[in-house]
C-alpha cells in the first residue's frame, strides 16, 4: 500500500496514521465505531459493550520489558482484543504478533485471582498496509491452534486467535466498489482513500462508514486537536523519510561492498587456478607463493 500523504487542505484525517487510527478506534467517543468494526470481523461472538484498557502492559522481569498496543480492550465476557495498525511489515512481524497476544494472556493470568491455569480468550486483529501472507489468496487470515493431521482442520484451542486484514488484497478505490461489495472491501477503501475525499462517497451510506467519516472530519476538531494531529502526522512522515534515507544508504553501501567483495573473490579464484597449474608443472610451494602471493 502506498504511504499516506498530508496537505493543509485535507478535510479528513489519515486513518492509517498512528494518531488518526487511535483517534478513530481507541477513544471513548468513537467506541461504537470499534464495536461495529469488531462485529464485522469477529464472527463467533457478538460484542455489545467493551472497556478500553491501558495500552501499555509491563510484564514482571528484571529489565521491566513492556508491550504497547494501539488499541486494547476487554469485552463483557472477559475476552480481550488487541487491534493494531501496521503500515510496514518487518521480518520479525509474526514473532511480534505472538508476543503481543501472549502478553495479554500472561498479564491477565498474573493479576487474576483465579486458581490454576486459566487463560483469557484473546484476539489480535492486525490491519496491515502490506501483504503478510503472499501465498494465501483469501483474507482475512485467521490463525488458531488447530489439528490438521486427520485431513480436516479441528480447532483445539481458541484462547489465542489472530486475524490479519491485509489491505492490499482488497479494493483500492471507490470506483471498484459496488453496493454488494463485502465489508472489508469498503473498509479497505476507507482506510486507503478517506484522506483524499472531499465528501463521503454515496456508496458508504449510513452506519459504521458514515460514522468513520464523521469522526475523521477535521471541521469538527477543536484547535488543540487539529494541532496535535498535524504535529503527530508530520513527525511520522519525517520518521518515514529518515528511515527511507537510511535504507537507501544501506542499500548503496551494500552494493558497493558486494562489488568489492566480488572482485576480491574473483581475484582469489584466479590466483588459485594459476597456483594449481604451477603445482602441476612441478614448481615448489615457495616458488608458487612468490609467483602468486598465496600463502603456503
C-alpha positions as CSV (number, residue, x, y, z in Angstrom):
1,X,0.0,0.0,0.0
2,X,1.4,3.4,-0.9
3,X,2.4,5.6,2.0
4,X,-0.1,8.2,3.2
5,X,0.5,11.9,2.4
6,X,-0.6,15.1,4.1
7,X,-1.6,18.5,3.0
8,X,-3.2,21.5,4.7
9,X,-6.4,21.3,2.7
10,X,-7.4,17.8,3.7
11,X,-10.9,17.6,5.2
12,X,-10.4,14.1,6.8
13,X,-7.6,12.8,8.9
14,X,-5.4,9.9,7.7
15,X,-6.9,6.8,9.3
16,X,-3.7,4.7,8.9
17,X,-1.6,7.2,10.7
18,X,-0.8,6.4,14.3
19,X,-2.6,9.4,15.7
20,X,-5.6,9.0,13.3
21,X,-6.0,5.3,14.0
22,X,-6.0,5.7,17.7
23,X,-8.4,8.6,17.5
24,X,-10.9,6.6,15.4
25,X,-10.7,3.3,17.1
26,X,-9.2,3.9,20.5
27,X,-11.3,6.6,22.2
28,X,-14.4,6.6,24.2
29,X,-16.2,9.0,21.9
30,X,-15.7,6.6,19.0
31,X,-16.3,3.4,20.8
32,X,-19.3,2.5,18.7
33,X,-17.1,2.5,15.6
34,X,-14.8,0.0,17.2
35,X,-17.7,-2.2,18.3
36,X,-19.2,-2.1,14.8
37,X,-15.9,-3.0,13.2
38,X,-15.2,-5.9,15.6
39,X,-18.7,-7.4,15.0
40,X,-17.9,-7.5,11.3
41,X,-14.6,-9.3,11.5
42,X,-15.2,-11.5,14.6
43,X,-18.0,-13.9,13.6
44,X,-18.1,-16.3,16.6
45,X,-19.4,-13.8,19.2
46,X,-21.5,-10.6,19.4
47,X,-19.9,-7.7,21.1
48,X,-22.4,-5.4,22.8
49,X,-20.1,-3.4,25.1
50,X,-16.4,-3.1,25.8
51,X,-13.9,-1.4,28.1
52,X,-10.7,0.3,27.0
53,X,-7.7,-0.9,28.9
54,X,-4.3,0.6,29.4
55,X,-2.4,0.2,26.1
56,X,0.9,-0.3,28.0
57,X,1.5,-3.7,29.5
58,X,4.6,-4.1,31.7
59,X,5.5,-7.7,32.4
60,X,7.4,-8.6,35.6
61,X,11.1,-9.0,34.8
62,X,14.4,-7.6,35.8
63,X,14.5,-5.5,32.7
64,X,10.9,-4.2,33.1
65,X,10.0,-5.1,29.5
66,X,6.9,-3.5,28.2
67,X,4.5,-4.0,25.3
68,X,2.5,-1.1,23.9
69,X,-0.7,-1.7,21.9
70,X,-2.5,0.6,19.5
71,X,-5.9,-0.3,20.9
72,X,-6.5,-2.7,23.8
73,X,-9.9,-3.5,25.2
74,X,-12.0,-6.1,27.2
75,X,-15.4,-7.3,26.3
76,X,-18.2,-8.0,28.8
77,X,-17.4,-11.8,28.8
78,X,-13.8,-11.2,29.6
79,X,-12.4,-11.6,26.0
80,X,-9.5,-9.3,25.3
81,X,-9.0,-7.7,22.0
82,X,-5.8,-6.1,20.6
83,X,-6.2,-4.0,17.4
84,X,-3.0,-3.0,15.6
85,X,-2.4,-0.8,12.6
86,X,0.8,-1.9,10.9
87,X,1.8,0.1,7.9
88,X,5.1,-1.6,7.3
89,X,5.6,-5.4,7.8
90,X,9.1,-6.2,9.2
91,X,10.9,-9.6,9.2
92,X,10.1,-10.0,12.9
93,X,6.4,-9.1,12.5
94,X,5.0,-12.6,13.1
95,X,7.1,-13.1,16.2
96,X,6.0,-9.7,17.4
97,X,2.3,-10.7,16.8
98,X,2.8,-13.7,19.0
99,X,4.4,-11.7,21.8
100,X,1.5,-9.2,21.7
101,X,-1.1,-12.0,22.1
102,X,0.9,-13.8,24.8
103,X,1.5,-10.5,26.7
104,X,-2.3,-10.0,27.0
105,X,-2.8,-13.6,28.2
106,X,0.1,-13.5,30.7
107,X,-0.8,-10.1,32.1
108,X,-4.4,-11.2,32.8
109,X,-3.1,-14.5,34.3
110,X,-0.7,-12.8,36.6
111,X,-3.2,-10.4,38.0
112,X,-6.2,-12.8,38.1
113,X,-7.5,-14.2,41.3
114,X,-8.5,-17.4,39.7
115,X,-6.6,-20.5,40.7
116,X,-4.8,-22.8,38.3
117,X,-4.0,-22.2,34.7
118,X,-6.9,-20.4,33.2
119,X,-6.2,-18.3,30.1
120,X,-8.5,-15.5,28.9
121,X,-9.6,-15.6,25.3
122,X,-7.5,-13.1,23.3
123,X,-8.0,-11.8,19.8
124,X,-5.2,-9.9,18.0
125,X,-6.6,-8.1,14.9
126,X,-3.9,-6.7,12.6
127,X,-4.8,-4.2,9.9
128,X,-1.7,-4.4,7.6
129,X,-0.8,-1.9,5.0
130,X,1.4,-4.5,3.3
131,X,0.8,-8.2,2.3
132,X,1.7,-10.5,5.2
133,X,0.9,-13.9,3.6
134,X,1.8,-13.6,0.0
135,X,0.8,-17.2,-0.9
136,X,-2.6,-17.0,0.8
137,X,-5.3,-15.7,-1.6
138,X,-8.2,-15.2,0.9
139,X,-8.2,-12.7,3.6
140,X,-8.5,-12.0,6.4
141,X,-6.3,-14.9,7.6
142,X,-7.4,-16.3,10.9
143,X,-4.8,-18.3,13.0
144,X,-5.6,-20.6,15.8
145,X,-4.2,-23.8,17.4
146,X,-5.5,-26.5,15.1
147,X,-5.1,-30.2,14.3
148,X,-4.9,-31.0,10.6
149,X,-3.4,-34.5,10.8
150,X,-6.7,-36.2,10.1
151,X,-7.2,-34.3,6.8
152,X,-9.6,-31.9,8.3
153,X,-9.0,-28.8,10.4
154,X,-10.1,-29.1,14.0
155,X,-9.7,-26.2,16.5
156,X,-8.0,-27.5,19.6
157,X,-7.8,-24.2,21.5
158,X,-9.5,-20.9,20.7
159,X,-8.0,-18.9,23.5
160,X,-5.4,-17.3,21.2
161,X,-6.8,-16.1,17.9
162,X,-5.2,-13.8,15.3
163,X,-6.9,-12.1,12.4
164,X,-4.8,-10.4,9.7
165,X,-6.6,-7.9,7.4
166,X,-4.2,-7.2,4.5
167,X,-5.4,-4.0,2.9
168,X,-3.6,-4.6,-0.4
169,X,-5.7,-7.7,-1.0
170,X,-9.0,-5.7,-1.1
171,X,-10.4,-3.0,-3.3
172,X,-8.2,0.1,-3.8
173,X,-10.6,2.8,-5.0
174,X,-14.2,3.9,-4.7
175,X,-14.7,3.1,-8.4
176,X,-14.0,-0.6,-7.7
177,X,-16.9,-0.8,-5.2
178,X,-20.5,-2.0,-5.7
179,X,-23.4,-1.8,-3.4
180,X,-23.0,-5.5,-2.7
181,X,-19.2,-5.3,-2.1
182,X,-18.1,-7.0,1.1
183,X,-17.5,-5.1,4.3
184,X,-13.7,-5.4,4.1
185,X,-13.6,-4.1,0.5
186,X,-15.3,-1.0,1.6
187,X,-13.3,-0.8,4.8
188,X,-10.0,-1.0,2.9
189,X,-11.0,1.8,0.6
190,X,-12.0,4.0,3.5
191,X,-8.6,3.3,5.2
192,X,-6.7,4.0,2.0
193,X,-8.6,6.8,0.4
194,X,-10.6,8.7,3.1
195,X,-8.0,11.5,3.4
196,X,-8.3,12.1,-0.4
197,X,-12.1,12.6,-0.2
198,X,-13.9,16.0,-0.1
199,X,-17.2,14.5,1.0
200,X,-18.3,10.9,1.9
201,X,-18.9,8.9,-1.2
202,X,-22.6,7.8,-1.5
203,X,-21.7,4.1,-1.6
204,X,-20.8,4.2,2.0
205,X,-24.3,5.1,3.0
206,X,-25.1,5.1,6.7
207,X,-23.8,3.0,9.6
208,X,-20.1,2.4,10.6
209,X,-18.6,4.0,7.5
210,X,-20.6,7.3,7.8
211,X,-19.6,7.3,11.5
212,X,-15.9,6.9,10.4
213,X,-16.2,9.9,8.1
214,X,-17.9,12.0,10.7
215,X,-15.3,11.1,13.4
216,X,-12.5,11.9,10.9
217,X,-13.8,15.2,9.8
218,X,-11.3,17.9,10.8
219,X,-14.1,20.5,10.7
220,X,-15.4,19.0,13.9
221,X,-12.0,19.2,15.7
222,X,-11.0,21.9,18.1
223,X,-7.8,23.9,17.6
224,X,-5.8,21.8,20.0
225,X,-6.8,18.5,18.4
226,X,-6.0,19.9,14.9
227,X,-2.6,21.0,16.0
228,X,-1.9,17.6,17.8
229,X,-2.9,15.8,14.6
230,X,-0.8,17.9,12.3
231,X,2.3,17.6,14.6
232,X,1.9,13.8,15.0
233,X,1.5,13.2,11.3
234,X,4.4,15.5,10.3
235,X,6.6,13.7,12.9
236,X,5.5,10.3,11.5
237,X,6.3,11.4,7.9
238,X,9.7,12.8,9.0
239,X,10.4,9.4,10.6
240,X,9.4,7.5,7.5
241,X,11.6,9.8,5.3
242,X,14.6,9.3,7.7
243,X,14.1,5.6,7.7
244,X,13.9,5.6,3.9
245,X,17.2,7.5,3.7
246,X,18.9,5.1,6.0
247,X,17.6,2.1,3.9
248,X,18.8,3.7,0.7
249,X,22.2,4.5,2.2
250,X,22.5,0.9,3.5
251,X,21.4,-0.4,0.1
252,X,24.1,1.6,-1.8
253,X,26.8,0.7,0.8
254,X,25.8,-3.0,0.5
255,X,26.0,-2.9,-3.3
256,X,29.5,-1.2,-3.2
257,X,30.7,-3.7,-0.6
258,X,29.3,-6.6,-2.6
259,X,31.0,-5.4,-5.7
260,X,34.3,-5.1,-3.9
261,X,33.9,-8.5,-2.3
262,X,33.1,-10.0,-5.7
263,X,36.2,-8.5,-7.2
264,X,38.3,-9.9,-4.3
265,X,36.8,-13.3,-4.6
266,X,37.3,-13.3,-8.4
267,X,41.0,-12.3,-7.9
268,X,41.5,-15.1,-5.3
269,X,39.9,-17.7,-7.6
270,X,42.2,-16.6,-10.4
271,X,45.3,-16.9,-8.3
272,X,44.2,-20.3,-7.0
273,X,43.8,-21.5,-10.6
274,X,47.2,-20.3,-11.5
275,X,48.7,-21.9,-8.4
276,X,47.2,-25.2,-9.3
277,X,48.7,-25.1,-12.8
278,X,52.1,-24.2,-11.4
279,X,51.9,-27.0,-8.9
280,X,51.1,-29.4,-11.7
281,X,54.2,-28.2,-13.5
282,X,56.3,-29.2,-10.5
283,X,57.1,-25.8,-9.0
284,X,57.8,-25.7,-5.3
285,X,55.4,-24.2,-2.7
286,X,57.9,-21.3,-2.2
287,X,58.0,-20.6,-5.9
288,X,54.2,-20.7,-6.2
289,X,54.0,-18.3,-3.2
290,X,56.4,-15.9,-4.8
291,X,54.6,-16.0,-8.2
292,X,51.0,-15.6,-6.9
293,X,51.3,-14.2,-3.4
294,X,49.1,-17.0,-2.0
295,X,50.0,-18.2,1.5
296,X,51.7,-21.6,1.6
